[in-house]
Amino acid sequence: MTVQAEIERKIRASLSPEYLDVINESHMHNVPPGSESHFKVVVVSPVFDDLGRVQRHQHMNALLADELAGPVHALSMETLTAPEWAAKGGRHMESPACHGGSKADR
């Protein structure tokens, strides 16, 4: 199973999301082709209804602890309730371009 598929599986099983998008953004960074190291997760779930932003991210970090301890180098998250998602017009933020570089570039 790919890292992306495992992230999706865990989130679906734990959060019963109304909307889920797991985006592999590794290609935007200085990593080998085909890498699964940088992800963006957009998830809308009723589980978040009574949680603040920090608590939502703590929940996600605990849920994906194995991936964050291993293959995932970076994880961007938008953790939303249904009303928050509706207020955003059902759109997520675009990720900025990577400004990092290779050690070889220095």
C-alpha positions as CSV (number, residue, x, y, z in Angstrom):
1,M,0.0,0.0,0.0
2,T,1.3,3.5,-0.8
3,V,1.9,6.0,1.9
4,Q,-0.9,8.2,0.4
5,A,-3.4,5.2,0.4
6,E,-2.5,4.4,4.0
7,I,-3.1,8.0,5.1
8,E,-6.4,8.0,3.3
9,R,-7.4,4.7,4.9
10,K,-6.6,5.8,8.4
11,I,-8.4,9.1,8.1
12,R,-11.5,7.5,6.6
13,A,-11.6,4.8,9.3
14,S,-11.1,7.3,12.2
15,L,-12.9,10.5,11.1
16,S,-15.7,9.4,8.7
17,P,-15.0,12.5,6.7
18,E,-17.6,14.4,4.7
19,Y,-14.8,15.5,2.4
20,L,-11.2,14.2,2.1
21,D,-8.4,15.1,-0.2
22,V,-4.9,13.7,0.4
23,I,-2.5,15.4,-2.0
24,N,1.1,14.2,-2.6
25,E,3.1,17.4,-3.0
26,S,6.5,15.7,-3.0
27,H,7.0,16.7,-6.6
28,M,7.1,20.3,-5.5
29,H,10.2,19.7,-3.4
30,N,13.7,18.6,-3.9
31,V,13.1,14.9,-3.6
32,P,13.6,12.0,-6.0
33,P,10.7,11.3,-8.5
34,G,8.0,9.1,-7.1
35,S,8.7,10.2,-3.5
36,E,5.9,10.2,-0.9
37,S,7.4,12.5,1.6
38,H,5.3,15.8,1.5
39,F,1.5,15.7,1.8
40,K,-1.3,18.1,2.1
41,V,-4.5,16.8,3.8
42,V,-7.9,18.6,3.6
43,V,-10.4,16.9,5.8
44,V,-14.0,17.9,6.8
45,S,-15.3,15.9,9.6
46,P,-17.9,16.1,12.4
47,V,-15.2,14.8,14.7
48,F,-13.8,18.4,14.6
49,D,-17.1,20.1,15.6
50,D,-16.1,20.5,19.3
51,L,-12.3,20.8,18.8
52,G,-10.1,23.8,18.3
53,R,-7.5,24.0,15.5
54,V,-4.7,22.9,17.8
55,Q,-6.7,19.9,19.1
56,R,-7.6,18.9,15.5
57,H,-4.0,19.0,14.5
58,Q,-3.0,17.0,17.6
59,H,-5.6,14.4,16.6
60,M,-4.3,14.2,13.1
61,N,-0.6,14.0,14.3
62,A,-1.6,11.1,16.7
63,L,-3.5,9.3,13.9
64,L,-0.6,9.6,11.5
65,A,2.2,9.1,14.0
66,D,3.7,6.1,12.2
67,E,3.8,8.0,8.9
68,L,5.3,11.1,10.5
69,A,7.9,9.0,12.2
70,G,8.9,7.4,8.9
71,P,8.3,8.3,5.3
72,V,6.4,11.6,5.7
73,H,8.7,14.6,6.1
74,A,6.1,17.3,5.9
75,L,2.3,17.4,6.4
76,S,0.1,20.4,5.8
77,M,-3.4,20.2,7.1
78,E,-6.7,21.9,6.7
79,T,-9.0,20.4,9.3
80,L,-12.5,21.8,9.0
81,T,-16.1,21.4,10.2
82,A,-18.9,21.3,7.6
83,P,-19.9,25.0,8.3
84,E,-16.2,26.1,8.0
85,W,-15.9,24.2,4.7
86,A,-19.1,25.8,3.4
87,A,-17.9,29.3,4.4
88,K,-14.8,28.7,2.3
89,G,-17.0,27.8,-0.7
90,G,-15.7,24.2,-0.7
91,R,-12.2,25.3,-1.7
92,H,-8.9,24.7,0.0
93,M,-5.8,26.9,0.1
94,E,-3.2,26.5,-2.6
95,S,0.2,25.5,-1.3
96,P,3.0,27.9,-1.8
97,A,6.0,27.1,-3.9
98,C,8.9,25.4,-2.1
99,H,11.7,27.9,-1.3
100,G,14.0,25.2,0.0
101,G,16.8,23.8,-1.9
102,S,19.4,21.1,-2.1
103,K,22.5,21.1,0.0
104,A,24.3,20.9,-3.3
105,D,22.9,24.3,-4.2
106,R,24.8,26.0,-1.4
